[in-house]
Amino acid sequence: MDDAATVSAGDIARLGGVSRAAVSNWRRRHPDFPRPVDGTPASPRYDLADVENWLRRNGKATETPALERMWQRMRAEGGELGLGHVVARAGALLVWLRDGDDEPLLPGVTERADATFVELAEHVAGEYGHAEAFELLHARWVAADSRRLRPTPPDVGARMLELAGPAELLLDPACGTGGLLVASTAPRVAGIDRAPDRALVAAARLRLGRRDAALSGADAFDADLPPADAVVCDPPFGERLDSDGPWSYGAPPRGESELAWVQRCLRAVRPGGRVVVRMPVAAASRRGGRHVRASLLRDGALCGVVAAGPDADLWLLRRPAPGDPRPSTLLLAAGGGADRHRVRVDDLLDDTVDVGPRNPARLDPDGYPARAHALTELHLRPPPLAPSGRAHSTVSLAALEKDGAVRHLRATTGPTPDATLTADDVRCAGPASGPAGPPRCVRVAPGDVVVADGDARVVDAPAALAPGVTGYRPDPRRIDGDLLAGVLAIAGGSRAEHRRAVLPDLPVADQRPLGEALRRLADTRSDLHRAAADVAALTVRAVDGLVSGRLSPTQAPVEAPGPTDTATLAGRPGRSGRTPS
C-alpha cells in the first residue's frame, strides 16, 4: 500500500479532538499549517504525515491511533472508486491473521498487503479484536460511500428478520456487505452480491463473527441459489434488468426490477418457505406491474404488505406448497405495523390491484368500539407540584460523566440480547418490541436510562438499543435514574445537548422525590402518545364506517371490549411493568 495517505478537514478535527471550525481557524491563523495536496478548493485534502507533524509541533495531538492510520492508508490507496476493493482486502487480511487459513473467502482472492500494513493491522486487531476492528473499518466505509452502498436501515432490517421468522438457512440474494445476514440469528446464512468486493466484505464480516456462511460474488438471476428456509432481500430500487426469467407470475416491466426480485426470491425458497422483500412504495400500485401483483394474489404467494417508513414497504410472501389453499385475505399494516387489518383478496383484484397499506379506506371500522372505550378509560395523573421558595445548585451531565457518576453507553460485542428497544418503545413506555439485537450493539440493563426523540425513561429489563436510542448508566448510589430521565427528556436530541443538561446537585436520597415526580410526568406523556395514536386510528375508522354505513351514531355508551379486544386495543404493547404512584 502507498504511504502517501491524505486526510480531510473532518479527519484532522478527529485527530486533534476539535471541531471542524477549529481546523478552519488553524488554517487562517497559522502560516505553517500544511498546504492541500489533493481534493478541491471546497474539499481539500492534506498529507497525513505533514498534518501529524504539525499537530505534534503545536501541541494539538498525540500519536495517531492505529485504527485511524490504517483507515487513512486504505483511503489513500483505494481512492473514491477503489476503496471497496481495499476494504475487502483488509477483511481478508484480518481473517488470515486470526485464523491462519490460506483458503480464500471467495474464489480467486489471495492478495496480501505489504509487511508494514500487515504490522499495522496486527496492532489494530490487538487493540480491538479482529472482528471489532473490521466492523469499525466497515462502518467508516459505509459512512464514506453510503449513497452507493445503500445499507438497509438497522430498524428496517430488524423488522425484516422478525417477519421472516426462524430459519435453519437464511438467504439474501442481494446481500451487499452482509448487513441483514450479520444481524440475523440463523444457524446458517448464504448471500450473493454481483459486486465481488461487497460479497467479500460480507464474507469477512461473517467469518470474523464465526458464522456458518456461504457467500458468492455473482448475478443472483444467473446463480444457482441454495434452497433456503427463508429469504430476506433489500434489492436496488429502480434498476433496469435484462434477465429473461423464468417468470412464474408474469414478466415484470423493464422499469420495475423489484417485481423481478420478488419472483427470484420465491424461486430460491423451499415450498412453504417465507420471503420478505423491501419494496418502494410505488411498487404496490404502479399500473405496469398490476398483472404481476394479481398473479401473486391469486396464487396465494403475497401474504401481506407492511409500511416501513415513508418511502418503502415490506412485502411478506410465501412460496405455496402443493395442495395449499389460497388465502382469502391479505394482511396490510400501516404506521410501521402498529395498525394491522386484513382485506379480502377478491376486493383487491380490480383494475388497479393496489396492495399499498396506507389507503385509509381499508381500515376495518369494526375496531371502532374497542378504541373508543380505551379513550373513555384514560385517566391522566400528573404529579401535584407547588412553589418551594428555594433553589438548588446544579451540575452538568458532562461533569457527572467526567466524575464517573454517569456513563454514556457505547456499542460492544457480546452475547446476543433478547430484544431491541426502539424509539416507539421509549415514547410509549412499552417493553422492547424489536427482535434480538446483533452481536455488536449498545446493551442496556435494568436501571439504565434510554433517550429517544424527546422522551426518556428507566428500563427494567435487558435489551439492545435500536438506532436513534441513546443509553446512559447512572451510578445508583449517586444519581437517581428517574431524575436523569426526566432531565434528558427535554434536553434535546443530540449527544452535545445531553452533555449540557443540568441536574440538581443533591444527595441521592433528596433526588428520589424529584425523580418520582418526573416519572409520573413521563407516564402521563406516554399515555398521551398512545392516546394520540388511538385517536388517529379512531378517526379513520369513524370516517370509513359512517360513509360506508357500517357505523351509525348512537346515544348508547361505548361498550367495554372483550378480553381479545383489550389485548389489541392500540395495536402495540402497553406500558412496561413499572407501577405508577
N, C-alpha and C positions, 0 to 999 in steps of 0.2 A: 504494500500500500504506500501511496505517496505521503510524505511527512508534511507537505505544504497545506495543512488544514487551515480553513478560514472560518471566521465567526461573524455573526450579525451583531447589531447593537443590542438586540434582546439577549443574545448569548453572553455578551460582555456584561450586561446587567446581572445575569445569573452568576457569572464568575465572580463579580465584585460584590454581590449581595445587595444591590441597589436597584432603583427604578430605572426605566429607560430614560426618563427626564434627566436623571443624574448623569447618565452617559452622554447625553446631548450637551450638558453643561461642561463636562470634561473636554469634549471636542472643541468647544468655543474658548474655554479659559486656559487650556494647556497647549502651548505651541508644539510641545514634543509628543502630543498624542499621535499614535500611529496613523498613517495615511491609508485610505482604502486601497486594496489591491485587486478588487473584483466587485461584481454587482453593478448597481445603477446608482445615480445620484440620490434617488429616493430610497434605495435599499442597498447601501454599501456593505461590503464585506471586508474584513480585516484579517491579516495574517495572525494566526493563533499565537505563534511564538512571540511575535512583536507585542501583542496585547498582554501576554503573561509577563513579559519583561517590564512593560510599562506599569502594570498593576503592582508588581513587586517593588519597583523603584519608588513608587509613590505611596507605598503602604496601604494599598487598596485591597489586596487579596493575598492569600497564602497559596500553597501548592494546588494546582488544578486537580479536582477529583479525577480518579482514573476513569470512571464512567463517562465523565464529560469529555475527557481527552479521546476516549475510544469512539464516542459518538461523532466528535468533530472530525476525526480522521476518516471515519466512514463517509461522512457527508462530503469531505474533500475528494475522496476517490470516486464516489458514485455520481456526484452532481445531482441535477434535478431529475434526470431521466433514468440514471443507472443506480439510484440509491437502493431500490428493491433488491437488485442482484447482490449488492454489498451486504445488506441486512440478512439475506438468505445465507450467504457465505459465513457471516458471523454466527448464525444459528447452527450451521453445520459444524463450525469450529468448536462451539461450546458443547455440542453433543459429543464430539470426538474427544475433547479434553476431559469430560466427565466419564464417558463410557469406554474410551479407548477402542472403539469399534470402527473399523475401516469400511464397513458396509454402508454404502451411500443411502441417504434418506430418500432420494429419488434417483432413478437410473441416470448415470452419466455425471452426477455431481460428486466430484472427487477433489475439488480445488482446496488448497490450503493457503493461508495468508503467510506473510513473511514472519521471520522469527521475532522481530520487535513487536509486531501486532499480537502474535501468539502470547508473548510475555504480558502484554497489556491486558489481553482477555483473561489470562490466568489470574491477574491481580484483581480484576473486576469480579470474576467468579468467586474468588476467595472472600471478597467483601460482602457480596450479596447472595451468593449461591448461584449455580449455573442457570437454573430455571428463572429465578427472580431477575437476574441480570438481563436475560434475553427479553423478559416481559417489559422491562424498563426501556430497552432499546427499541422494542416493537412499538411501545406507546409513543416514543419520540418520532418514529417513522410515520405512524398514523397521524400524529398532530401536524407533521410537516407536509403530508400529502393526503389529507382527509378527503379532498374532492375526488381524486382518482380512486382511492381505496374504498371510499363509501362504506365504512363499517356499519353494521347493524347497531342501532342504539341499544345499550345494555338492557334497558327496561323492556323494549320490544322483544329482544332476544330471549329474555327470561320468560316472557309471556308465550312466545312460540314454543319453547321447550315444555312449558307447563301444559299447553294444549296438545302437544304431540304425545305426552304421557310416557310411561316407562317403555323402554325398548332394549332388547339384547344387542341389536346392531342398529345404530343411528347413522343415516347418510345425509350429507349435504352436498348436492351436485354443483353448487356454485359457492364453494366454501371460502373463497378469498383467503385471508390469513388465518382462518380457523376459529373465528370468534364464537360461533354457535357450538362447534364441537368442543372447544375448550371449556365452555360454560356448562356443557351437559354432564350428566352423571351416568350415561350409558356405559356398560362394561366394555363395549367395542364400538368404535366410530370409524367412518370412512368418509372421504371427501375428495372432490375433484375441482380443479380450477384450471381454466385454459391458459393462465399465466403461470409458467413453471416457477417463477420466483415466489409468487404468492403461495403456491402449493408447498414449496419447500419451507417457507416460513411457518406455515401451518403444521407441517410435519415436525419441524424442530420444536415448536411450542408443545405439541402433544407428546413427543418423545421425552422432552425435558420434564414434562409433567407426569411421566411414567404411565402414559395411557396406551392401551392396545388400539393402534390406529393404522389405517391403510390410506395413504394419500397418493394422488397422481396428478400430474400436470397435463391435461388433455381437454378436448372439447366434450362436454357432457353429452352432447347429442350424437356423438360418434362412439363414445366409450362404452365398454361392456360393464355396466354397473352391477354390483352385487345385490341380490335380493335382500332388502332391508326390512326390519320390523316397523320402522318409522322413518320419515323423511322430513327434514326442515330445509327451507330454501328461501334466501333473500336475493332473488336474481336481479341483474341490472335492468333498470327501467328504460323503456323506450328504444331498445336496440332493434335493428332490422336483422332477422335471421334468414339464412338461405337453406336451412335444413329441409329435407323432403319428408320428414316424419319417421315412422308412420304416425298418423293422427287418428287415434281411436275415437275422438269426439269432434272431428271435423278440422279441416285445415284452418289455422288461425290467420287473420290478416297479417300482411308483412310488417305492418307497424305495431302489431300487438304481440310482441315476443313473449310477454308474460303468460299469455294463454298457451304458448308453446311450452314454456317451462312447467306449467301445471300438468300438462299431459306427459311430459318427460318424467316428472316426479311420480306420477301414478304408475307409469310402466316400471319404475325402479323399486316399488314397494311390493311386498308379498300380498296375495289376496287377503283382504280383511285388515291390511296394514293402514296406518294413519299417515297423512301428509298435511303439513302446514306451510303455506307459501305466503310471503309478504307481497302484496299487490298494490299498485297505485289505485287510488280511489276511483279514477275514471274507468278502470277495467271492469267494474261492476255494472256499467251502464252504456259503454260505447256501442254504437249501433253496429259497427262492423263485426263485433265479437258475439253478438246475441245468439248466433246459431251454435257456437261452442258452449256458451253458458246453458242454453236449452238442453243440449245433449248431456251435459254434466248433471243437470237436474233430473232429467228423465231416467238416467241410468242409476241415480242414487249416489253418484260419486261426490257431489258437492253437498256437504252436511251443514255448513254454517259459514257466516261471514262476521268477523269481529272488528270493530273500528280500532285502529292502532295509531292514534294521532290524527292530525288534520289532513295529512297527505297520503295515508296508506291504510289498508285493511289487511287482516289476516284471513286467508281462505282456509277453512278446515275441510279436508277431503278424506275419503276412504275408498280404497280400491275394492269394489264389490267382489265378494266371493261367489262362486256358482251357487245358485239357489237362494241368494239373499233377497228378501223382499225390498221393494223400493220404498224409502221413507216418504211419508206423506207430507212432512213439514220441513222447513229449513230454519235453522237457528240464526237469528240476527241479533247482534249486540252492539248498541251504540254507546257512546260515552266511555270508551275504554273497557267495555264489557260489563259495566255496572247495571245496565238496563237491558236485560235479555227478554226476548219474546220470540215466538215461533209464528211463521207464516206458511199457509198452505202452498205446497209446490205448484198445484194447479192454478192458483191465483197469480203466480209469477210467470207462467208460460203464456205471456201475451205478446204484443208486438215489440216491446222493449226488452223483456226478460231482465229487468233491473233487479239485481240482488244486493244493492247497496243497503247497509244497515241504518243509514241516517234519515230515511224517509219517515217523518213523524206520524204520517197517517197509518203506518203499520203497527204502531204500538197498541197493544191489546187494552181496550178501555175497561175490560173486566177487572183489571187490577186497581181500579179507582177506589173502591171501598176500603181496601187494606191500607193504602197510603193515606187516605183522608183520615181514617181512625188514628193512625200514628201521629198525625199532626194535632189532633184534638187531645192526645195524651201527653203532649210535650209540655214539660214544666221546667222553666229556666231557674237556676239557683245561683245568681251572682252573690259573692260574699258581702256581708254588711261591713262598710268601712266608714270611719269618721275622722275628722281632723285631730291630730295628736299634739300639735303645738311644739314639736321638736324636729330636729333634722339629724340625719346620720352622716358620718363621714363615709366616703366611698372609695372603692379600689377597682381598677380596670381589670378586665379579663386577661389582658396581656400581662399585667403584673402578677396575677394569680397563676398564670401558666409558668411564668419565669420562676415563681416561688414553689412550684410543684403542687399547688392546691387543686389545679385543674389540668387535665391533659387532653390535647387535641388528638383524636384517634385517626390513625393512618392505615392504609391497606397493608395486610400481611398475608403470608401464605401459610395455610394450616388445614386442619380437618374442615370439611365442607359444613357450613352452618345449616341448620334445619330449614330456615325460611328467610326470605328477604323482606325487609321493611321498606315500603315505598312512601313517596311523598303523600299520597292519598291516605295511607295508614296513619301517618303522623297527623294530617289535617283532621281526620275523623276519629282519632284516638282508638283506632282498631288494632287488632293483632296483626303481625306480619302476614301478608297475604300473597307475597311472591313465592316462587319456587325456591328450592335450595340454592344458596349462593355459590359462586365459583370458588375454587381453591384460594385464589388471591382476591381478597376483598377486605373492606372495613368491617370488623366484627364488634358488636355491642353486647354487653352483659347487663343483667338486672342492676338498676341504679344509674346507668349511663343516661345522658341527655342527648336527644336527637333533635335536629333543627331542619326544617324544610319549608320553603315558600311562606315565610312569615308565621309559622306555627312551630311549637316545640313542646316536648313532653319527656318524662322519665319513662324508660322502658322497663318492663317487668319480666322479660323473657329473652334468652339469647337469640340473636338474629344477625343476618348480614344487612348491609345498607345498600339500597339502590342508588344509582347516580342521582345527584341533586340533594341527597340527605347527608348532613354533617353530624358527626358524633363527638361528644366530649365526655370525659370520665372525671367527675369531681371526687375529691377525697372526702368521704362521708364524715370524717372527723373534723373537717374544716368548712365544707361548703354544703348547704342543703340543695339537693338536686332539683326540687320543685322551684326553689327561688331562682336557680340558674336558668331553668327552662323558661320561667316567666319573663326574665330579663331578655333572653336571647330571642324570644318570640317577637319582640318589637325592635330588635337591634338592626334589622336589615338582612339581606340575603348573602352578603359576601363574607369571606373569612376576615378581611380587614375590618369590616363593620362589627363583626363579633368581637374582635380583639379590643375595639374601642368601647364596648359596652361596660357599664359600671355596676357593681353590686355594693350593698351596704357593708361596711367593714365592721361586722359584728361577730360575736361568738356563735357557733353553730346552733346552740340552744335558742338564742334570740332570733336566728334566721328562720327557724321552723314555722312559727306562726305566719310570717310573711310568705313563706313558700306555700303554706296551706291555702292562704287566700288567693295567691296567684294560680294555684292548681284548680281551684273552684272556678276562677275566671276562664281558665283554659278549657275546662269541661263544658262551660256554657258556650264558649266559642265553637267547640266541636259539635255540640248539639245543633247550633245554628247552621253549621256547614252541612250536616246531614239533612236538616230541615229544608235548606235551600235546594238541595238535590231532589228531595221528595216533592217540593212544590213545582219544580220544573217538570218532572215526570207527570205529576198530577194534572198540570195544565194541559199537556199534550193529550193525555188520556181523556180529559174532560172535553176538549175541542172535538177530538175524533168521535167520542161517544155521543155527544149531543148532535153533531152534524149527521152521523150515520143512523141515529135513532136507537143505539144500543144502550144509551144512558138517557135518563129523563130527570128533571128537577123533582124533588120530593121534600116534604116537610118532616119526614121521619128522621130521627137522629142516625148518624152513621153507625152501623153495627160494628162491634168488635170483631176482628178477624179470627179465624180458627187457628189452631196450632201450626198448620202448614203455612198459612199466610204470614203469621208472625215471623217465621224463620226467614222469609224472603221479602220482608216489608220494604226495605230500602235497597235491595239488591247488593248489599255489602255487609261486612261484619259489623257487629256492634262495638261499643266501647270496650277497651281492654279491661282486665279484671280489677282495676283499682277502684275502690269503693269511694264515692263522693261523700263529703261530710254534710 
